Amino acid sequence: MPTVLGIDAAWTPHQPSGVALVAGGKGVWRCLAVAPSHPTFVAACAGTPVDWTARPLAARPPVAELVSAAEAKARRPLDIV
């Protein structure tokens, strides 16, 4: 089952990037986690519900932390980032 971490490439120092983790194959895919910013994605992977009404904080993408959180959530290595 391929696992894909998608990151919105529109990040700027003042605007956060959305992040999504999906897994699947053979026409069946499911979203494992999705959040409006890097910090909320990491928190969501750890079990914290995403507050979609809160303004997300912009931050430099913590790539190693994102990959680690996504792999922990998926319980397998990522195939594509």
All heavy atoms as a GROMACS GRO file, in nm:
protein
  583
    1MET      N    1   0.085  -0.117   0.000
    1MET     CA    2   0.000   0.000   0.000
    1MET      C    3   0.090   0.124   0.000
    1MET      O    4   0.153   0.154   0.100
    1MET     CB    5  -0.089  -0.001   0.126
    1MET     CG    6  -0.173   0.121   0.138
    1MET     SD    7  -0.271   0.137   0.290
    1MET     CE    8  -0.345  -0.019   0.306
    2PRO      N    9   0.099   0.196  -0.112
    2PRO     CA   10   0.180   0.318  -0.115
    2PRO      C   11   0.131   0.422  -0.016
    2PRO      O   12   0.011   0.438   0.006
    2PRO     CB   13   0.164   0.367  -0.258
    2PRO     CG   14   0.116   0.250  -0.336
    2PRO     CD   15   0.040   0.166  -0.241
    3THR      N   16   0.226   0.492   0.043
    3THR     CA   17   0.195   0.598   0.139
    3THR      C   18   0.257   0.728   0.087
    3THR      O   19   0.376   0.732   0.055
    3THR     CB   20   0.251   0.563   0.277
    3THR    OG1   21   0.201   0.435   0.314
    3THR    CG2   22   0.208   0.664   0.381
    4VAL      N   23   0.175   0.833   0.078
    4VAL     CA   24   0.218   0.960   0.017
    4VAL      C   25   0.195   1.074   0.115
    4VAL      O   26   0.086   1.090   0.170
    4VAL     CB   27   0.138   0.987  -0.113
    4VAL    CG1   28   0.179   1.119  -0.174
    4VAL    CG2   29   0.155   0.872  -0.211
    5LEU      N   30   0.298   1.156   0.136
    5LEU     CA   31   0.288   1.278   0.215
    5LEU      C   32   0.286   1.394   0.118
    5LEU      O   33   0.381   1.415   0.043
    5LEU     CB   34   0.407   1.291   0.310
    5LEU     CG   35   0.410   1.416   0.398
    5LEU    CD1   36   0.291   1.418   0.493
    5LEU    CD2   37   0.541   1.425   0.474
    6GLY      N   38   0.174   1.468   0.118
    6GLY     CA   39   0.160   1.583   0.029
    6GLY      C   40   0.174   1.712   0.107
    6GLY      O   41   0.114   1.728   0.213
    7ILE      N   42   0.254   1.803   0.053
    7ILE     CA   43   0.278   1.933   0.118
    7ILE      C   44   0.247   2.043   0.018
    7ILE      O   45   0.301   2.044  -0.093
    7ILE     CB   46   0.425   1.945   0.166
    7ILE    CG1   47   0.460   1.828   0.258
    7ILE    CG2   48   0.448   2.078   0.234
    7ILE    CD1   49   0.608   1.816   0.290
    8ASP      N   50   0.161   2.135   0.058
    8ASP     CA   51   0.127   2.249  -0.026
    8ASP      C   52   0.254   2.330  -0.052
    8ASP      O   53   0.317   2.378   0.043
    8ASP     CB   54   0.021   2.333   0.046
    8ASP     CG   55  -0.011   2.463  -0.023
    8ASP    OD1   56   0.022   2.478  -0.142
    8ASP    OD2   57  -0.070   2.549   0.043
    9ALA      N   58   0.289   2.346  -0.176
    9ALA     CA   59   0.415   2.413  -0.210
    9ALA      C   60   0.406   2.565  -0.205
    9ALA      O   61   0.502   2.633  -0.240
    9ALA     CB   62   0.458   2.370  -0.350
   10ALA      N   63   0.296   2.621  -0.160
   10ALA     CA   64   0.278   2.766  -0.158
   10ALA      C   65   0.325   2.830  -0.028
   10ALA      O   66   0.293   2.944   0.000
   10ALA     CB   67   0.131   2.800  -0.182
   11TRP      N   68   0.402   2.759   0.053
   11TRP     CA   69   0.446   2.811   0.182
   11TRP      C   70   0.526   2.939   0.164
   11TRP      O   71   0.606   2.953   0.073
   11TRP     CB   72   0.531   2.709   0.254
   11TRP     CG   73   0.582   2.759   0.385
   11TRP    CD1   74   0.516   2.757   0.504
   11TRP    CD2   75   0.707   2.822   0.412
   11TRP    NE1   76   0.591   2.814   0.603
   11TRP    CE2   77   0.709   2.855   0.549
   11TRP    CE3   78   0.816   2.855   0.334
   11TRP    CZ2   79   0.818   2.918   0.608
   11TRP    CZ3   80   0.924   2.918   0.394
   11TRP    CH2   81   0.924   2.949   0.530
   12THR      N   82   0.502   3.034   0.256
   12THR     CA   83   0.583   3.155   0.268
   12THR      C   84   0.605   3.177   0.418
   12THR      O   85   0.538   3.114   0.500
   12THR     CB   86   0.514   3.280   0.209
   12THR    OG1   87   0.404   3.315   0.293
   12THR    CG2   88   0.466   3.256   0.067
   13PRO      N   89   0.694   3.267   0.457
   13PRO     CA   90   0.713   3.293   0.600
   13PRO      C   91   0.587   3.343   0.670
   13PRO      O   92   0.577   3.339   0.792
   13PRO     CB   93   0.823   3.399   0.603
   13PRO     CG   94   0.898   3.379   0.476
   13PRO     CD   95   0.794   3.337   0.376
   14HIS      N   96   0.488   3.390   0.593
   14HIS     CA   97   0.367   3.446   0.653
   14HIS      C   98   0.242   3.361   0.629
   14HIS      O   99   0.137   3.391   0.684
   14HIS     CB  100   0.344   3.587   0.601
   14HIS     CG  101   0.463   3.675   0.624
   14HIS    ND1  102   0.502   3.719   0.748
   14HIS    CD2  103   0.554   3.724   0.537
   14HIS    CE1  104   0.612   3.792   0.737
   14HIS    NE2  105   0.645   3.797   0.610
   15GLN      N  106   0.252   3.260   0.544
   15GLN     CA  107   0.137   3.175   0.512
   15GLN      C  108   0.178   3.028   0.528
   15GLN      O  109   0.278   2.986   0.471
   15GLN     CB  110   0.090   3.198   0.368
   15GLN     CG  111   0.040   3.337   0.343
   15GLN     CD  112  -0.087   3.367   0.423
   15GLN    OE1  113  -0.170   3.281   0.447
   15GLN    NE2  114  -0.099   3.491   0.468
   16PRO      N  115   0.102   2.951   0.605
   16PRO     CA  116   0.137   2.811   0.625
   16PRO      C  117   0.103   2.725   0.504
   16PRO      O  118   0.030   2.767   0.414
   16PRO     CB  119   0.049   2.771   0.744
   16PRO     CG  120  -0.070   2.859   0.732
   16PRO     CD  121  -0.018   2.990   0.678
   17SER      N  122   0.158   2.606   0.501
   17SER     CA  123   0.128   2.509   0.398
   17SER      C  124   0.044   2.398   0.457
   17SER      O  125   0.073   2.346   0.565
   17SER     CB  126   0.256   2.446   0.343
   17SER     OG  127   0.326   2.537   0.264
   18GLY      N  128  -0.059   2.359   0.386
   18GLY     CA  129  -0.137   2.244   0.426
   18GLY      C  130  -0.057   2.116   0.404
   18GLY      O  131   0.031   2.111   0.318
   19VAL      N  132  -0.090   2.013   0.480
   19VAL     CA  133  -0.020   1.886   0.471
   19VAL      C  134  -0.123   1.774   0.476
   19VAL      O  135  -0.219   1.781   0.553
   19VAL     CB  136   0.081   1.868   0.587
   19VAL    CG1  137   0.160   1.740   0.572
   19VAL    CG2  138   0.176   1.987   0.595
   20ALA      N  139  -0.104   1.672   0.392
   20ALA     CA  140  -0.195   1.557   0.391
   20ALA      C  141  -0.115   1.428   0.378
   20ALA      O  142  -0.013   1.422   0.309
   20ALA     CB  143  -0.293   1.567   0.276
   21LEU      N  144  -0.163   1.325   0.445
   21LEU     CA  145  -0.104   1.192   0.439
   21LEU      C  146  -0.211   1.097   0.386
   21LEU      O  147  -0.319   1.086   0.444
   21LEU     CB  148  -0.058   1.148   0.578
   21LEU     CG  149  -0.004   1.006   0.590
   21LEU    CD1  150   0.124   0.988   0.508
   21LEU    CD2  151   0.022   0.973   0.737
   22VAL      N  152  -0.183   1.033   0.273
   22VAL     CA  153  -0.278   0.938   0.215
   22VAL      C  154  -0.208   0.805   0.191
   22VAL      O  155  -0.086   0.799   0.173
   22VAL     CB  156  -0.340   0.991   0.083
   22VAL    CG1  157  -0.423   1.116   0.108
   22VAL    CG2  158  -0.234   1.017  -0.021
   23ALA      N  159  -0.287   0.698   0.190
   23ALA     CA  160  -0.234   0.564   0.164
   23ALA      C  161  -0.337   0.486   0.085
   23ALA      O  162  -0.457   0.508   0.099
   23ALA     CB  163  -0.202   0.494   0.295
   24GLY      N  164  -0.289   0.397   0.003
   24GLY     CA  165  -0.383   0.315  -0.072
   24GLY      C  166  -0.320   0.253  -0.193
   24GLY      O  167  -0.199   0.237  -0.202
   25GLY      N  168  -0.405   0.221  -0.288
   25GLY     CA  169  -0.361   0.159  -0.411
   25GLY      C  170  -0.477   0.085  -0.475
   25GLY      O  171  -0.582   0.066  -0.414
   26LYS      N  172  -0.460   0.044  -0.601
   26LYS     CA  173  -0.562  -0.030  -0.675
   26LYS      C  174  -0.698   0.040  -0.670
   26LYS      O  175  -0.801  -0.023  -0.650
   26LYS     CB  176  -0.572  -0.173  -0.626
   26LYS     CG  177  -0.445  -0.251  -0.649
   26LYS     CD  178  -0.459  -0.395  -0.611
   26LYS     CE  179  -0.327  -0.465  -0.634
   26LYS     NZ  180  -0.331  -0.606  -0.600
   27GLY      N  181  -0.697   0.173  -0.682
   27GLY     CA  182  -0.821   0.249  -0.688
   27GLY      C  183  -0.885   0.281  -0.555
   27GLY      O  184  -0.988   0.346  -0.550
   28VAL      N  185  -0.825   0.238  -0.445
   28VAL     CA  186  -0.881   0.266  -0.312
   28VAL      C  187  -0.776   0.340  -0.231
   28VAL      O  188  -0.672   0.285  -0.197
   28VAL     CB  189  -0.922   0.136  -0.239
   28VAL    CG1  190  -0.976   0.168  -0.101
   28VAL    CG2  191  -1.024   0.060  -0.320
   29TRP      N  192  -0.805   0.467  -0.200
   29TRP     CA  193  -0.714   0.550  -0.122
   29TRP      C  194  -0.790   0.604  -0.002
   29TRP      O  195  -0.909   0.625  -0.006
   29TRP     CB  196  -0.663   0.667  -0.207
   29TRP     CG  197  -0.565   0.622  -0.310
   29TRP    CD1  198  -0.594   0.568  -0.432
   29TRP    CD2  199  -0.424   0.622  -0.298
   29TRP    NE1  200  -0.479   0.536  -0.498
   29TRP    CE2  201  -0.372   0.568  -0.417
   29TRP    CE3  202  -0.335   0.663  -0.199
   29TRP    CZ2  203  -0.236   0.554  -0.441
   29TRP    CZ3  204  -0.200   0.650  -0.223
   29TRP    CH2  205  -0.151   0.595  -0.342
   30ARG      N  206  -0.717   0.629   0.106
   30ARG     CA  207  -0.779   0.691   0.224
   30ARG      C  208  -0.685   0.795   0.283
   30ARG      O  209  -0.562   0.783   0.273
   30ARG     CB  210  -0.819   0.587   0.328
   30ARG     CG  211  -0.706   0.507   0.383
   30ARG     CD  212  -0.759   0.390   0.465
   30ARG     NE  213  -0.647   0.307   0.506
   30ARG     CZ  214  -0.596   0.305   0.628
   30ARG    NH1  215  -0.649   0.378   0.723
   30ARG    NH2  216  -0.493   0.229   0.657
   31CYS      N  217  -0.745   0.895   0.340
   31CYS     CA  218  -0.669   1.003   0.404
   31CYS      C  219  -0.643   0.963   0.549
   31CYS      O  220  -0.736   0.938   0.624
   31CYS     CB  221  -0.748   1.133   0.397
   31CYS     SG  222  -0.660   1.272   0.470
   32LEU      N  223  -0.516   0.956   0.585
   32LEU     CA  224  -0.480   0.920   0.722
   32LEU      C  225  -0.471   1.041   0.813
   32LEU      O  226  -0.496   1.031   0.933
   32LEU     CB  227  -0.346   0.845   0.723
   32LEU     CG  228  -0.338   0.719   0.637
   32LEU    CD1  229  -0.199   0.660   0.644
   32LEU    CD2  230  -0.442   0.618   0.680
   33ALA      N  231  -0.433   1.156   0.756
   33ALA     CA  232  -0.423   1.280   0.834
   33ALA      C  233  -0.419   1.397   0.737
   33ALA      O  234  -0.360   1.387   0.629
   33ALA     CB  235  -0.298   1.280   0.921
   34VAL      N  236  -0.480   1.507   0.779
   34VAL     CA  237  -0.475   1.630   0.700
   34VAL      C  238  -0.483   1.748   0.796
   34VAL      O  239  -0.553   1.740   0.898
   34VAL     CB  240  -0.588   1.634   0.594
   34VAL    CG1  241  -0.725   1.636   0.659
   34VAL    CG2  242  -0.571   1.752   0.500
   35ALA      N  243  -0.408   1.853   0.767
   35ALA     CA  244  -0.406   1.969   0.856
   35ALA      C  245  -0.366   2.093   0.776
   35ALA      O  246  -0.301   2.082   0.671
   35ALA     CB  247  -0.308   1.947   0.971
   36PRO      N  248  -0.401   2.212   0.826
   36PRO     CA  249  -0.374   2.336   0.753
   36PRO      C  250  -0.233   2.392   0.771
   36PRO      O  251  -0.201   2.496   0.714
   36PRO     CB  252  -0.478   2.433   0.809
   36PRO     CG  253  -0.498   2.387   0.949
   36PRO     CD  254  -0.487   2.236   0.943
   37SER      N  255  -0.149   2.327   0.850
   37SER     CA  256  -0.012   2.375   0.869
   37SER      C  257   0.076   2.260   0.918
   37SER      O  258   0.026   2.156   0.961
   37SER     CB  259  -0.009   2.489   0.972
   37SER     OG  260  -0.039   2.440   1.101
   38HIS      N  261   0.207   2.283   0.912
   38HIS     CA  262   0.301   2.180   0.958
   38HIS      C  263   0.282   2.146   1.106
   38HIS      O  264   0.272   2.029   1.141
   38HIS     CB  265   0.446   2.225   0.933
   38HIS     CG  266   0.474   2.254   0.790
   38HIS    ND1  267   0.486   2.382   0.743
   38HIS    CD2  268   0.491   2.173   0.684
   38HIS    CE1  269   0.510   2.378   0.613
   38HIS    NE2  270   0.513   2.251   0.574
   39PRO      N  271   0.275   2.247   1.194
   39PRO     CA  272   0.261   2.214   1.337
   39PRO      C  273   0.131   2.139   1.368
   39PRO      O  274   0.130   2.046   1.448
   39PRO     CB  275   0.263   2.351   1.407
   39PRO     CG  276   0.332   2.443   1.311
   39PRO     CD  277   0.296   2.391   1.174
   40THR      N  278   0.022   2.178   1.303
   40THR     CA  279  -0.104   2.109   1.332
   40THR      C  280  -0.105   1.969   1.272
   40THR      O  281  -0.168   1.879   1.326
   40THR     CB  282  -0.227   2.189   1.282
   40THR    OG1  283  -0.212   2.219   1.144
   40THR    CG2  284  -0.246   2.316   1.361
   41PHE      N  285  -0.032   1.946   1.163
   41PHE     CA  286  -0.021   1.812   1.106
   41PHE      C  287   0.053   1.720   1.201
   41PHE      O  288   0.009   1.607   1.228
   41PHE     CB  289   0.050   1.815   0.970
   41PHE     CG  290   0.069   1.678   0.912
   41PHE    CD1  291  -0.034   1.615   0.846
   41PHE    CD2  292   0.190   1.612   0.926
   41PHE    CE1  293  -0.018   1.487   0.794
   41PHE    CE2  294   0.208   1.485   0.873
   41PHE     CZ  295   0.104   1.423   0.806
   42VAL      N  296   0.165   1.766   1.254
   42VAL     CA  297   0.243   1.684   1.349
   42VAL      C  298   0.157   1.652   1.471
   42VAL      O  299   0.153   1.538   1.518
   42VAL     CB  300   0.375   1.756   1.388
   42VAL    CG1  301   0.444   1.684   1.502
   42VAL    CG2  302   0.466   1.766   1.266
   43ALA      N  303   0.085   1.752   1.521
   43ALA     CA  304  -0.003   1.729   1.636
   43ALA      C  305  -0.115   1.632   1.601
   43ALA      O  306  -0.150   1.545   1.681
   43ALA     CB  307  -0.060   1.862   1.684
   44ALA      N  308  -0.172   1.644   1.481
   44ALA     CA  309  -0.280   1.554   1.438
   44ALA      C  310  -0.231   1.410   1.430
   44ALA      O  311  -0.302   1.317   1.469
   44ALA     CB  312  -0.337   1.599   1.304
   45CYS      N  313  -0.110   1.392   1.382
   45CYS     CA  314  -0.054   1.256   1.375
   45CYS      C  315  -0.035   1.196   1.513
   45CYS      O  316  -0.038   1.074   1.530
   45CYS     CB  317   0.078   1.257   1.299
   45CYS     SG  318   0.058   1.278   1.121
   46ALA      N  319  -0.018   1.282   1.613
   46ALA     CA  320  -0.002   1.236   1.752
   46ALA      C  321  -0.136   1.222   1.823
   46ALA      O  322  -0.140   1.188   1.940
   46ALA     CB  323   0.088   1.332   1.828
   47GLY      N  324  -0.247   1.252   1.751
   47GLY     CA  325  -0.378   1.232   1.809
   47GLY      C  326  -0.454   1.356   1.850
   47GLY      O  327  -0.566   1.347   1.898
   48THR      N  328  -0.394   1.474   1.833
   48THR     CA  329  -0.463   1.598   1.867
   48THR      C  330  -0.558   1.638   1.754
   48THR      O  331  -0.513   1.650   1.639
   48THR     CB  332  -0.361   1.712   1.890
   48THR    OG1  333  -0.272   1.674   1.993
   48THR    CG2  334  -0.431   1.842   1.926
   49PRO      N  335  -0.686   1.657   1.783
   49PRO     CA  336  -0.779   1.698   1.677
   49PRO      C  337  -0.740   1.833   1.618
   49PRO      O  338  -0.692   1.922   1.688
   49PRO     CB  339  -0.914   1.708   1.748
   49PRO     CG  340  -0.899   1.627   1.873
   49PRO     CD  341  -0.754   1.638   1.911
   50VAL      N  342  -0.761   1.848   1.489
   50VAL     CA  343  -0.731   1.974   1.420
   50VAL      C  344  -0.846   2.071   1.444
   50VAL      O  345  -0.962   2.037   1.425
   50VAL     CB  346  -0.712   1.951   1.269
   50VAL    CG1  347  -0.695   2.084   1.196
   50VAL    CG2  348  -0.594   1.860   1.243
   51ASP      N  349  -0.812   2.192   1.486
   51ASP     CA  350  -0.912   2.298   1.502
   51ASP      C  351  -0.914   2.376   1.371
   51ASP      O  352  -0.829   2.462   1.347
   51ASP     CB  353  -0.876   2.389   1.619
   51ASP     CG  354  -0.976   2.503   1.638
   51ASP    OD1  355  -1.070   2.516   1.556
   51ASP    OD2  356  -0.960   2.578   1.735
   52TRP      N  357  -1.010   2.347   1.285
   52TRP     CA  358  -1.017   2.409   1.154
   52TRP      C  359  -1.064   2.554   1.160
   52TRP      O  360  -1.060   2.625   1.059
   52TRP     CB  361  -1.106   2.327   1.060
   52TRP     CG  362  -1.041   2.196   1.026
   52TRP    CD1  363  -1.061   2.077   1.087
   52TRP    CD2  364  -0.941   2.176   0.927
   52TRP    NE1  365  -0.981   1.981   1.030
   52TRP    CE2  366  -0.906   2.039   0.932
   52TRP    CE3  367  -0.878   2.257   0.834
   52TRP    CZ2  368  -0.810   1.984   0.847
   52TRP    CZ3  369  -0.783   2.202   0.749
   52TRP    CH2  370  -0.751   2.066   0.756
   53THR      N  371  -1.106   2.601   1.277
   53THR     CA  372  -1.148   2.740   1.290
   53THR      C  373  -1.033   2.830   1.335
   53THR      O  374  -1.043   2.952   1.324
   53THR     CB  375  -1.264   2.754   1.390
   53THR    OG1  376  -1.222   2.714   1.520
   53THR    CG2  377  -1.384   2.670   1.346
   54ALA      N  378  -0.927   2.772   1.386
   54ALA     CA  379  -0.812   2.850   1.434
   54ALA      C  380  -0.724   2.891   1.316
   54ALA      O  381  -0.711   2.818   1.218
   54ALA     CB  382  -0.730   2.768   1.533
   55ARG      N  383  -0.663   3.008   1.327
   55ARG     CA  384  -0.569   3.052   1.223
   55ARG      C  385  -0.438   2.975   1.242
   55ARG      O  386  -0.374   2.984   1.346
   55ARG     CB  387  -0.544   3.201   1.235
   55ARG     CG  388  -0.447   3.253   1.132
   55ARG     CD  389  -0.443   3.405   1.132
   55ARG     NE  390  -0.334   3.456   1.057
   55ARG     CZ  391  -0.331   3.468   0.924
   55ARG    NH1  392  -0.434   3.430   0.854
   55ARG    NH2  393  -0.226   3.518   0.863
   56PRO      N  394  -0.398   2.898   1.140
   56PRO     CA  395  -0.274   2.820   1.155
   56PRO      C  396  -0.152   2.910   1.154
   56PRO      O  397  -0.151   3.015   1.091
   56PRO     CB  398  -0.275   2.728   1.034
   56PRO     CG  399  -0.367   2.791   0.936
   56PRO     CD  400  -0.463   2.875   1.014
   57LEU      N  401  -0.051   2.868   1.225
   57LEU     CA  402   0.074   2.942   1.232
   57LEU      C  403   0.164   2.905   1.115
   57LEU      O  404   0.175   2.788   1.080
   57LEU     CB  405   0.147   2.911   1.363
   57LEU     CG  406   0.071   2.945   1.491
   57LEU    CD1  407   0.149   2.894   1.612
   57LEU    CD2  408   0.048   3.094   1.500
   58ALA      N  409   0.228   3.003   1.057
   58ALA     CA  410   0.327   2.977   0.954
   58ALA      C  411   0.460   2.948   1.022
   58ALA      O  412   0.495   3.011   1.122
   58ALA     CB  413   0.340   3.098   0.861
   59ALA      N  414   0.530   2.851   0.973
   59ALA     CA  415   0.660   2.814   1.029
   59ALA      C  416   0.742   2.748   0.920
   59ALA      O  417   0.687   2.696   0.822
   59ALA     CB  418   0.641   2.717   1.146
   60ARG      N  419   0.873   2.750   0.936
   60ARG     CA  420   0.957   2.678   0.840
   60ARG      C  421   0.921   2.530   0.846
   60ARG      O  422   0.901   2.476   0.954
   60ARG     CB  423   1.104   2.695   0.874
   60ARG     CG  424   1.157   2.829   0.836
   60ARG     CD  425   1.310   2.823   0.831
   60ARG     NE  426   1.362   2.951   0.795
   60ARG     CZ  427   1.380   2.990   0.669
   60ARG    NH1  428   1.351   2.910   0.571
   60ARG    NH2  429   1.427   3.109   0.642
   61PRO      N  430   0.913   2.466   0.733
   61PRO     CA  431   0.876   2.324   0.733
   61PRO      C  432   0.980   2.238   0.804
   61PRO      O  433   1.096   2.233   0.762
   61PRO     CB  434   0.871   2.289   0.584
   61PRO     CG  435   0.865   2.418   0.512
   61PRO     CD  436   0.928   2.521   0.600
   62PRO      N  437   0.942   2.173   0.912
   62PRO     CA  438   1.034   2.084   0.983
   62PRO      C  439   1.032   1.946   0.914
   62PRO      O  440   0.962   1.855   0.957
   62PRO     CB  441   0.975   2.078   1.124
   62PRO     CG  442   0.828   2.095   1.101
   62PRO     CD  443   0.815   2.185   0.981
   63VAL      N  444   1.106   1.932   0.806
   63VAL     CA  445   1.095   1.815   0.720
   63VAL      C  446   1.114   1.685   0.796
   63VAL      O  447   1.033   1.593   0.784
   63VAL     CB  448   1.194   1.825   0.601
   63VAL    CG1  449   1.187   1.701   0.515
   63VAL    CG2  450   1.163   1.949   0.519
   64ALA      N  451   1.219   1.673   0.875
   64ALA     CA  452   1.243   1.548   0.948
   64ALA      C  453   1.128   1.517   1.044
   64ALA      O  454   1.086   1.401   1.056
   64ALA     CB  455   1.375   1.556   1.024
   65GLU      N  456   1.074   1.620   1.109
   65GLU     CA  457   0.962   1.602   1.201
   65GLU      C  458   0.835   1.560   1.127
   65GLU      O  459   0.760   1.475   1.173
   65GLU     CB  460   0.939   1.731   1.280
   65GLU     CG  461   0.837   1.717   1.390
   65GLU     CD  462   0.820   1.846   1.469
   65GLU    OE1  463   0.873   1.952   1.428
   65GLU    OE2  464   0.750   1.841   1.570
   66LEU      N  465   0.811   1.620   1.011
   66LEU     CA  466   0.695   1.584   0.929
   66LEU      C  467   0.702   1.438   0.885
   66LEU      O  468   0.605   1.363   0.896
   66LEU     CB  469   0.685   1.673   0.806
   66LEU     CG  470   0.633   1.813   0.825
   66LEU    CD1  471   0.649   1.893   0.696
   66LEU    CD2  472   0.488   1.810   0.866
   67VAL      N  473   0.817   1.399   0.834
   67VAL     CA  474   0.835   1.260   0.787
   67VAL      C  475   0.820   1.163   0.903
   67VAL      O  476   0.750   1.062   0.892
   67VAL     CB  477   0.971   1.243   0.717
   67VAL    CG1  478   1.002   1.096   0.691
   67VAL    CG2  479   0.973   1.322   0.586
   68SER      N  480   0.880   1.193   1.015
   68SER     CA  481   0.870   1.106   1.133
   68SER      C  482   0.726   1.091   1.180
   68SER      O  483   0.679   0.980   1.208
   68SER     CB  484   0.958   1.160   1.245
   68SER     OG  485   0.948   1.080   1.359
   69ALA      N  486   0.654   1.203   1.187
   69ALA     CA  487   0.513   1.200   1.231
   69ALA      C  488   0.428   1.121   1.132
   69ALA      O  489   0.343   1.040   1.173
   69ALA     CB  490   0.460   1.342   1.247
   70ALA      N  491   0.451   1.143   1.003
   70ALA     CA  492   0.373   1.073   0.900
   70ALA      C  493   0.400   0.923   0.903
   70ALA      O  494   0.308   0.842   0.893
   70ALA     CB  495   0.404   1.131   0.763
   71GLU      N  496   0.525   0.885   0.916
   71GLU     CA  497   0.559   0.742   0.920
   71GLU      C  498   0.503   0.676   1.045
   71GLU      O  499   0.456   0.562   1.040
   71GLU     CB  500   0.710   0.722   0.911
   71GLU     CG  501   0.762   0.755   0.773
   71GLU     CD  502   0.912   0.737   0.757
   71GLU    OE1  503   0.985   0.737   0.859
   71GLU    OE2  504   0.956   0.726   0.643
   72ALA      N  505   0.502   0.747   1.156
   72ALA     CA  506   0.443   0.692   1.279
   72ALA      C  507   0.292   0.674   1.261
   72ALA      O  508   0.237   0.571   1.301
   72ALA     CB  509   0.473   0.784   1.398
   73LYS      N  510   0.226   0.771   1.200
   73LYS     CA  511   0.081   0.763   1.178
   73LYS      C  512   0.048   0.649   1.081
   73LYS      O  513  -0.046   0.572   1.104
   73LYS     CB  514   0.030   0.896   1.123
   73LYS     CG  515  -0.118   0.899   1.094
   73LYS     CD  516  -0.200   0.895   1.221
   73LYS     CE  517  -0.348   0.909   1.190
   73LYS     NZ  518  -0.428   0.900   1.311
   74ALA      N  519   0.125   0.636   0.973
   74ALA     CA  520   0.100   0.534   0.872
   74ALA      C  521   0.149   0.395   0.916
   74ALA      O  522   0.110   0.296   0.859
   74ALA     CB  523   0.167   0.573   0.740
   75ARG      N  524   0.237   0.395   1.014
   75ARG     CA  525   0.301   0.271   1.062
   75ARG      C  526   0.380   0.201   0.952
   75ARG      O  527   0.381   0.078   0.942
   75ARG     CB  528   0.199   0.177   1.123
   75ARG     CG  529   0.142   0.231   1.252
   75ARG     CD  530   0.053   0.133   1.316
   75ARG     NE  531  -0.082   0.183   1.300
   75ARG     CZ  532  -0.188   0.130   1.352
   75ARG    NH1  533  -0.178   0.022   1.422
   75ARG    NH2  534  -0.305   0.183   1.335
   76ARG      N  535   0.443   0.283   0.869
   76ARG     CA  536   0.528   0.230   0.761
   76ARG      C  537   0.608   0.347   0.702
   76ARG      O  538   0.570   0.462   0.720
   76ARG     CB  539   0.446   0.162   0.653
   76ARG     CG  540   0.338   0.250   0.592
   76ARG     CD  541   0.275   0.194   0.466
   76ARG     NE  542   0.366   0.213   0.356
   76ARG     CZ  543   0.404   0.116   0.273
   76ARG    NH1  544   0.357  -0.004   0.285
   76ARG    NH2  545   0.488   0.141   0.176
   77PRO      N  546   0.715   0.318   0.629
   77PRO     CA  547   0.790   0.425   0.564
   77PRO      C  548   0.707   0.491   0.454
   77PRO      O  549   0.621   0.428   0.392
   77PRO     CB  550   0.910   0.353   0.504
   77PRO     CG  551   0.918   0.222   0.571
   77PRO     CD  552   0.778   0.188   0.613
   78LEU      N  553   0.736   0.616   0.428
   78LEU     CA  554   0.670   0.687   0.318
   78LEU      C  555   0.726   0.640   0.184
   78LEU      O  556   0.845   0.610   0.175
   78LEU     CB  557   0.692   0.838   0.331
   78LEU     CG  558   0.633   0.903   0.455
   78LEU    CD1  559   0.673   1.050   0.460
   78LEU    CD2  560   0.483   0.888   0.459
   79ASP      N  561   0.642   0.638   0.084
   79ASP     CA  562   0.688   0.603  -0.051
   79ASP      C  563   0.719   0.728  -0.132
   79ASP      O  564   0.810   0.727  -0.215
   79ASP     CB  565   0.582   0.520  -0.123
   79ASP     CG  566   0.566   0.384  -0.058
   79ASP    OD1  567   0.661   0.304  -0.066
   79ASP    OD2  568   0.460   0.359   0.002
   80ILE      N  569   0.641   0.834  -0.107
   80ILE     CA  570   0.658   0.958  -0.184
   80ILE      C  571   0.630   1.077  -0.092
   80ILE      O  572   0.537   1.073  -0.013
   80ILE     CB  573   0.560   0.965  -0.303
   80ILE    CG1  574   0.581   0.849  -0.398
   80ILE    CG2  575   0.574   1.097  -0.379
   80ILE    CD1  576   0.475   0.836  -0.505
   81VAL      N  577   0.712   1.181  -0.106
   81VAL     CA  578   0.686   1.309  -0.039
   81VAL      C  579   0.674   1.412  -0.147
   81VAL      O  580   0.754   1.420  -0.237
   81VAL     CB  581   0.800   1.349   0.057
   81VAL    CG1  582   0.776   1.486   0.117
   81VAL    CG2  583   0.817   1.244   0.166
   0.00000   0.00000   0.00000
